[in-house]
Amino acid sequence: MYKRNFFPFVVAVLLGTATTSCNSNDDVENQAIEIPGITIDGDVDCCSAEEALQVYKFLQTVYIIPELSTVVDGKYNVFAYAKSASFHTGYNELYFVATKKSNGNYIKNFDITNLSPLMLMTKMGMRHSTPVSSGVASFNDNYLAVKKGWVAFLMNSGDSGSWTFSYDANVLGATGGVEESDIVVGPLPEGQSWLKSFKKDNTTFYLTLKDPSAWQTGTNTVEAFVSVKSDDSTQPYQLASEQFVIDIDPRMPDMGNHTSPDNVGLTPQADGTYQGTVNLTMTGLWRIHLTVRDQKGNILAGGDDLSDGYSSLYWDVTI
Amino acid sequence: MFFPFFLTILPFAPADSLPFAPADSLIAGDEHSLDEVVVVSIPSDRRKRSAKGQVATIDEHLSELSHVNLIRRGSYAWEPVVNNMQTERVATTIDGMKIFYACTDKMDPVTSYVESGNLQSISLNSGLDGNPQATGNIGGSLDLRLRKAGFDGDPFHLTLSAGHEWNGHVQVYGADAAVSRQTLYANAGLFYRHAGDYKTGGGERLPFSQFQKVNAFTNLGVKLTHDDILEGTFIFDRATDVGYPALNMDVAKAQALISSLSFRHQFRHAAWETKAYYNHITHEMDDTQRPDVQIHMDMSGKSWTAGGYSLFTASVRQHDLSVNGDVYYNRLFADMTMYPGGAAPMYMVTWPDVGTLNAGLAVRDKIWLTGGRSFSVSAKMAWQHQKLNNEEGFKALKVFFPQMGDTYHQTTGRIAASYSHPLGPVLLAVGGGWGSRAPTVTEAYGYYLNNTFDQYDYIGNPHLKNESAVELNTQVRWQAGKELTITLDANAFFFSNYIIGQFETRLSPMTVDAEGVKVYGNINHATIANFSLKGEWQLTDWLRWNGSLSYALGRDADSDPLPLIAPWAYATDLVVSVGKWQGRVELKGNARQQKYGRKYGETQARPWAVCNLNAQYVFAPFTLRAGIENVFDKRYATYADWNHIPQKGRNIYLNLTLDL
């Protein structure tokens, strides 16, 4: 008796539910992607709408560098970005994006070459460059329209000297760039030191630690670059062709030189970088003592004993 | 025979209305493995209690128990050691509730979170024959029994007590009141202690030996029907400014909230109690008062436990039977921040927010056989699941154990049996058992925990196996008339996979000045054995003599001595009781510690002997107690004094209790 009366009721409820299904997007008329300042109009020079959105989202996470942004041939904008609003000593990642002035669309194929930082030491009348990436490359397959490079500043701007930066741009055949634009390089905070040098037979090499800001307590990948000082020191210092092996010994100077186990030294990788593994047992200041060896194992730099018994060649990282 | 044992517990509650006694007495263990110290007692009671009466600290009450020693890191919060086994191998419960300490340096054994005013008694089950709620009790289990007014007692009862100790200017004030009706009871109280630095023998002040503590509690009971009882407990305990002279830091605050609600149904020959509980501990260390601190650090710990148990007890013919199911969930988190002058703070997680879910099932049966013989058997199985909830702590440990996961399971069990047989004036009891325990959070997941005993930093090992032990015990009691009783007691524990810190020379210590790093590991086997001989002699109506002699042995797999094992110890006293007066003179001491854990960083403890005097006078409703401890002002430290910090020098105390 009960069942018989119940069934029509259930059917009615189900039918009612099915026909009144609703969604908070019901009133949205245009489902296409909207990116402020950009129209998606099937531009062959640009990317799919999805790629454009990814580029747009990425650019929300970085800071534009107005001094290094320019217009090429009146038709194209080239914008430079960095992870922080200003440059600092040591490793800085640089990002470049080119857009069409006419419609704001991103451009996939453009080249940035000759990244040329230059320090003018006013009092000494000297000029020198600093380590840079050999060029720029697409960020990765997902961000074809973003080019990435890096520069590692040896010193900060100040009374002793000031930095300029130049580069060449080629956007869809139109050439241009930035010529000796003044930039300001600040110091890294206390407890951070990411760029060190050593000499071998009158040649100076530079050890650049790739930005360790993301390091955490636990196991971390160490990435680094070895650059060589140019014969003409005003020319950018490119990656060294000579290969080394770099032992690392992370220590906490504030904790009686406490260290961690199972660290893996830096070895050259196919892409020209050096990679290793560092284990950090806690947050705080870690001094990563370095010993540079040639391929045969001979010590070239570091590995000497400071009064505390550790290598005088080191990076400082505070996590 | 256990009924009278428990019935005199409450001075203000008639026997048949005791809230806990029927159930407890049914599950009480064999005499030779059970011991009890009474916190609240009537003066004529001959059972164990502290000479200082209710004003004594929990630690002083604990020290009255056989098989128990106390590791002392300062004046406060001593760590109970049962059968020469520390916290890891001892299960401590408060009225059956699980509670876990929150300090990675063991500055807060859970016995420090209750006060004498909260308790009726402390009972000890030696060895594997633990109380039903105990888990992981290889050495023994302690249950701190709460003091409940009970139904149908004195309509109103008030206890006030005050005490003073001249050495260290210890002040103790306690007040509690109880109301009791046929269907309702309530009691509540407040306790306050304050102590300054004490003077060691010879008169030297020991800095950082002060403490202060407040405690408030309430117990409520309602009879819903004649046989259904609902009871609730709430305890708030807060210790502040606690000095630890044996360590390099003190405690700013150690605070606990303990609560429970239970329902009990009484059958004619059985009782069924189900309890739900929650407790929460916060612990904050403090080194800001110390001079010459190389690096100031903040260390805090948190522990909370929610759980419940359901205990059914019955007396059926010659059986005393109990079945208990319990479950608890505990979370343990501790971290440390160090502040090197000017540089970035250094932070690490020392207990990675470990969640432990544990469920256990225990049974016990005691069978009364003919001719005074009895046989008892108890068993428990427990299942445990652990999860590391703090990712930073997990990643840090993973540096040392790349293969580790963030969840672990353990199954542990214990079974123990004993048999007692009277042979004329001699009562012979033998027992044995097997049991296992899961590694503690410190042993499995602790991270750079500095141990000031051996100056090593300890790292937990998530790959540890369960530790297990076979126990054998015996007791021979010779009763020569009514006057003289001599008891010989011996037990031995044969461990497999004994867990202890092991040298790891490849690792670098974290603590400045630490000797090195140890990682917990299982050693193949170890042995701990205890022996004691006790005598009681009622020489005349007014004169009684007690004497005891004990020795213990601990060996690791290489036959090297284990650390913190008691040397030869002796105690003897004479008690004179005349009318309302009672006086006592006591001599106790230890021989030189011949076998000490040199390998484990222990240094030899020297022999010592002290003499104590105390007296008690009852003029109802007052009880006056006074005494002199360490009469000859000897400067000494026992083997259990962490880093050999000296004990109190001569101390005169006086306390007064009013019972209305």
Interface residues (C-beta under 8 A of the other chain):
Chain A: E190 G191 Q216 T217 G218 T219 M252 D254 M255 G256 N257 H258 T259 S260 P261 D262 N279 L280 T281 M282 T283 G284 L285 T318
Chain B: I295 M338 P340 G342 A343 A344 P345 M346 Y347 M348 V349 E392 K395 A396 K398 V399 F400 P402 Y448 R506 L507 S508 P509 M510 T511 V512 D513
